[in-house]
Amino acid sequence: MNIIIFGPPGAGKGTQAEKMQKHFNIPHLSTGNIFRENIKNETPLGKKVKSILDAGNLVPDETVVDLVKDELSKPKYDKGVILDGFPRTVAQAEALDSFFEENGKKIDAFLTLTVPEEELINRILSRGEGRSDDTPEKVKNRLSVYQKETAPVLNYYKEKGAVKEIDGVGSIEEIFDRIKDAVS
């Protein structure tokens, strides 16, 4: 089963993806986690990504697509994947669909978590990840960038009939129950 978990920063994608990983027994691939790991280890990719993220911008499509394709080629993803933070642009979505087609796979579910903006800002500022862009102004910029550059991905998958909207407000368990209902 190949699932995309989608939504703006602070929607709870990572939290729900971890629960899904355990429940469905398929690996969780988070581009954010891959980037954070590279930043922490100060790899060339990490340094490049850090300067882009520090400015509140998105990492270029080509860099992200190469990273994800490389990761998805590993045998641990043969039975499926939960993608979190990818695709973020229509170009990334098209590249992902092509990659899956070439490998005889498809997206089985596109789950989008819907959360009001005020709630997103509060969640991001209170989660204390220590990101350099976790200030009210930069969070608003990230949400604006998300709306402009990422929301078209939702429309791309809506046209394919793959989108299931999940109310992202409530307890972690309530939201997870909604996800299980949507996927089963």
Secondary structure, 3 states (H helix, E strand, C coil): CEEEEECCCCCCHHHHHHHHHHHHCCCEEEHHHHHHHHHHCCCHHHHHHHHHHHCCCCCCHHHHHHHHHHHHCCHHHCCCEEEECCCCCHHHHHHHHHHHHHCCCCCCEEEEEECCHHHHHHHHHHHCCCCCCCCHHHHHHHHHHHHHHHHHHHHHHHHCCCEEEEECCCCHHHHHHHHHHHHC
